[in-house]
Amino acid sequence: MSTGAIKRMWGAYGKPPVDADSAKYDPSGPAAKQFGTPVSCAKLSHDGMVYVCDTENDRIQVSKRTDRS
């Protein structure tokens, strides 16, 4: 049964999440080390990948899904 409870969370590049404000997006600067807020979507795909829409930083991050309960 799905309860909607949070099981786990992560930050950009698989690092622990950080609640501090991120720097303003600069396309000529280095990639942000954390997700912008808010993340506009996170989707599980049928190929075992997780897609996170980080529109604040103009990127999509893709991670391999792990099925840990």
C-alpha positions as a Markdown table, in Angstrom:
| # | Residue | x | y | z |
|---|---|---|---|---|
| 1 | Met | 0.0 | 0.0 | 0.0 |
| 2 | Ser | 1.3 | 3.5 | -0.9 |
| 3 | Thr | 1.1 | 5.9 | 2.1 |
| 4 | Gly | 2.9 | 8.9 | 0.4 |
| 5 | Ala | 5.5 | 8.8 | 3.2 |
| 6 | Ile | 9.0 | 10.0 | 2.3 |
| 7 | Lys | 11.4 | 7.1 | 2.2 |
| 8 | Arg | 14.6 | 8.9 | 1.2 |
| 9 | Met | 15.9 | 12.0 | -0.4 |
| 10 | Trp | 19.0 | 13.2 | -2.0 |
| 11 | Gly | 20.6 | 16.4 | -3.3 |
| 12 | Ala | 22.2 | 17.1 | -6.7 |
| 13 | Tyr | 24.8 | 14.6 | -7.9 |
| 14 | Gly | 23.6 | 12.1 | -5.2 |
| 15 | Lys | 25.0 | 14.3 | -2.3 |
| 16 | Pro | 23.0 | 14.9 | 0.9 |
| 17 | Pro | 20.4 | 17.6 | 0.4 |
| 18 | Val | 21.1 | 21.1 | 1.6 |
| 19 | Asp | 18.4 | 23.6 | 2.6 |
| 20 | Ala | 20.5 | 26.7 | 2.1 |
| 21 | Asp | 19.7 | 29.1 | -0.8 |
| 22 | Ser | 21.6 | 28.2 | -3.9 |
| 23 | Ala | 23.4 | 30.8 | -5.9 |
| 24 | Lys | 21.7 | 32.5 | -8.9 |
| 25 | Tyr | 22.0 | 30.4 | -12.0 |
| 26 | Asp | 24.9 | 31.5 | -14.3 |
| 27 | Pro | 25.2 | 29.6 | -17.6 |
| 28 | Ser | 28.9 | 30.5 | -17.9 |
| 29 | Gly | 29.7 | 29.4 | -14.3 |
| 30 | Pro | 30.2 | 26.0 | -12.8 |
| 31 | Ala | 27.2 | 23.7 | -12.3 |
| 32 | Ala | 25.3 | 24.2 | -9.0 |
| 33 | Lys | 26.2 | 21.6 | -6.4 |
| 34 | Gln | 22.6 | 21.4 | -5.2 |
| 35 | Phe | 19.1 | 21.5 | -6.7 |
| 36 | Gly | 17.3 | 24.8 | -7.1 |
| 37 | Thr | 14.1 | 25.2 | -5.1 |
| 38 | Pro | 11.6 | 24.1 | -5.9 |
| 39 | Val | 12.4 | 21.1 | -8.0 |
| 40 | Ser | 9.6 | 21.1 | -10.5 |
| 41 | Cys | 9.3 | 17.3 | -11.0 |
| 42 | Ala | 10.9 | 13.9 | -10.2 |
| 43 | Lys | 9.8 | 11.0 | -12.3 |
| 44 | Leu | 10.6 | 7.2 | -12.2 |
| 45 | Ser | 11.0 | 5.7 | -15.6 |
| 46 | His | 10.4 | 2.1 | -16.8 |
| 47 | Asp | 14.1 | 1.7 | -17.6 |
| 48 | Gly | 15.1 | 2.1 | -13.9 |
| 49 | Met | 16.1 | 5.7 | -14.0 |
| 50 | Val | 15.0 | 8.7 | -11.9 |
| 51 | Tyr | 14.6 | 12.0 | -13.8 |
| 52 | Val | 14.7 | 15.2 | -11.7 |
| 53 | Cys | 13.7 | 18.5 | -13.3 |
| 54 | Asp | 15.8 | 21.3 | -11.8 |
| 55 | Thr | 14.4 | 24.2 | -13.8 |
| 56 | Glu | 16.0 | 26.7 | -11.4 |
| 57 | Asn | 19.4 | 25.6 | -12.7 |
| 58 | Asp | 18.3 | 24.8 | -16.3 |
| 59 | Arg | 19.0 | 21.1 | -16.1 |
| 60 | Ile | 17.6 | 17.6 | -15.8 |
| 61 | Gln | 19.6 | 15.2 | -13.6 |
| 62 | Val | 19.3 | 11.5 | -14.2 |
| 63 | Ser | 20.1 | 8.8 | -11.5 |
| 64 | Lys | 19.8 | 5.1 | -11.4 |
| 65 | Arg | 16.8 | 4.0 | -9.4 |
| 66 | Thr | 17.5 | 1.7 | -6.4 |
| 67 | Asp | 14.7 | -0.4 | -4.9 |
| 68 | Arg | 15.5 | -0.3 | -1.2 |
| 69 | Ser | 12.5 | -0.3 | 1.1 |
